[in-house]
Amino acid sequence: MNATKNETTKKIQSHRSVRRYKPDAIPSDVLEDIFNCGIRSSTSGNMQSWSVILTEDPENKNHLYKLHWQQEMILQAPIVLTFCSDMHKMRRWVQQGQSRQSFDDFLGFMTGAIDAIIAAQSMAVAAESHGLGICYMGSTLWEADKISKALKLPEHVVPVTSMVMGYPNEEPEKRDRMGLSAMVHREAYTTWTDTDIESLFEEKAKATWERFQSWDNFDHLVKKYGIRNSTDYYTCDGKYSKALHQRVSEMYIQLLETKKMFL
């Protein structure tokens, strides 16, 4: 697993999420090249059961800014991309062919969701190769029902992720990542002991805590949420709380039912 790096792998391994952007527009030919990389991505059955909504109008971006918990990068970056699981067009084609109906179920949603994520990552790598920066937004899931309404998504189309894209106005440091021993299992999954887990997360816990301590408002967060360590932060009410997970889980299941992705 020690293959010689090439320009592509160097670019991928130097990835940084960018959260501050210049207002410069992305040239149309560059954007078209990036979209074509998404189109050429792997896709189940060559169905291309995904779609992406390009938002660049200031008024529409401002609406998304509010839905995405007021993340400033949405207003700074020239475009916002919302990637969707999309079985709408496939189902319409099947109907026009007067063929048996299918894809209106959870497997159809999952097929489209995986296609969308694969395409999104291809476009992310392509964007960075052009000197652009990107940042994915988990808030797409948190407010999927409202985003779906704002983007006028029809039945069988559901948002799964979003990213902002533009020219970076910062040079963020590379974030820590766990190594191969934590991520790669050979032949079968390795069930870790408590000692293994502590060892695997040791460097991550230290680096994460140091990053938290560099924040101007971290002392306030510590007092507000009773944070003692990195895991406390990840599960506190100000981050990925159980209440948030419960709310979003229930909302997303209801959205799938509304979009008729359940039988």
Long-range contacts (C-beta under 8 A, 24 or more apart in sequence): 1-180, 1-184, 8-125, 11-125, 11-128, 11-129, 12-125, 14-174, 15-124, 15-128, 15-174, 16-133, 16-171, 16-172, 16-173, 16-174, 16-175, 17-133, 17-134, 17-135, 17-136, 17-172, 17-175, 18-73, 18-133, 18-134, 18-135, 18-166, 18-168, 18-170, 18-172, 19-71, 19-72, 19-73, 19-135, 19-170, 19-172, 20-72, 20-73, 20-76, 20-168, 20-169, 20-170, 21-73, 21-76, 21-77, 21-78, 21-133, 21-164, 21-166, 21-167, 21-168, 21-169, 22-76, 22-166, 22-167, 22-168, 22-169, 23-76, 23-78, 23-166, 24-78, 24-166, 24-167, 25-78, 26-78, 26-79, 26-132, 26-165, 26-166, 26-167, 30-130, 30-132, 31-79, 33-126, 33-130, 34-123, 34-126, 34-127, 34-130, 34-132, 34-165, 35-123, 37-122, 37-123, 37-125, 37-126, 38-119, 38-120, 38-122, 38-123, 38-126, 39-119, 40-122, 41-115, 41-118, 41-119, 41-121, 41-122, 42-118, 43-115, 43-118, 43-119, 44-111, 44-114, 44-115, 45-111, 47-90, 47-111, 47-115, 48-115, 49-85, 49-86, 49-87, 49-90, 49-103, 49-108, 49-111, 49-112, 49-115, 50-83, 50-84, 50-85, 50-86, 50-112, 50-115, 50-116, 50-119, 51-83, 51-84, 51-86, 51-89, 51-116, 51-157, 52-81, 52-82, 52-83, 52-84, 52-116, 52-119, 52-120, 52-123, 53-81, 53-82, 53-84, 53-151, 54-79, 54-80, 54-81, 55-79, 55-80, 55-81, 55-82, 55-151, 56-80, 60-150, 63-150, 64-147, 64-150, 64-162, 67-139, 67-143, 67-146, 67-147, 67-150, 68-137, 68-139, 68-140, 68-143, 68-147, 68-162, 69-139, 69-142, 69-143, 71-137, 71-139, 73-135, 73-164, 74-137, 74-164, 76-164, 76-166, 76-169, 77-164, 77-165, 77-166, 78-165, 78-166, 79-164, 79-165, 79-166, 80-162, 80-163, 80-164, 80-165, 81-120, 81-123, 81-162, 81-163, 81-164, 81-165, 82-140, 82-147, 82-151, 82-159, 82-161, 82-162, 83-116, 83-117, 83-119, 83-120, 83-159, 83-160, 83-161, 83-162, 83-163, 84-112, 84-116, 84-153, 84-157, 84-158, 84-159, 84-160, 85-109, 85-110, 85-111, 85-112, 85-113, 85-115, 85-116, 85-157, 85-158, 85-160, 86-112, 86-116, 86-156, 86-157, 87-111, 87-112, 87-156, 87-157, 87-261, 88-154, 88-155, 88-156, 88-157, 91-156, 103-156, 104-156, 104-260, 104-261, 104-263, 105-261, 105-262, 105-263, 106-256, 106-261, 106-262, 108-156, 108-261, 109-158, 109-256, 109-261, 112-158, 113-158, 113-160, 116-160, 116-161, 117-160, 117-161, 120-161, 120-163, 123-163, 124-163, 127-165, 131-167, 132-165, 132-166, 132-167, 132-168, 133-165, 133-166, 133-167, 133-168, 134-163, 134-164, 134-165, 135-163, 135-164, 136-161, 136-162, 136-163, 137-161, 137-162, 137-163, 137-164, 141-248, 141-252, 142-244, 142-248, 144-248, 144-251, 144-252, 144-255, 145-251, 145-252, 145-254, 145-255, 145-258, 148-255, 148-259, 153-259, 155-259, 155-260, 156-259, 156-260, 156-261, 157-259, 158-255, 158-256, 158-259, 158-261, 175-211, 176-203, 176-204, 176-207, 176-208, 178-203, 178-204, 204-230, 205-229, 205-230, 205-231, 208-233
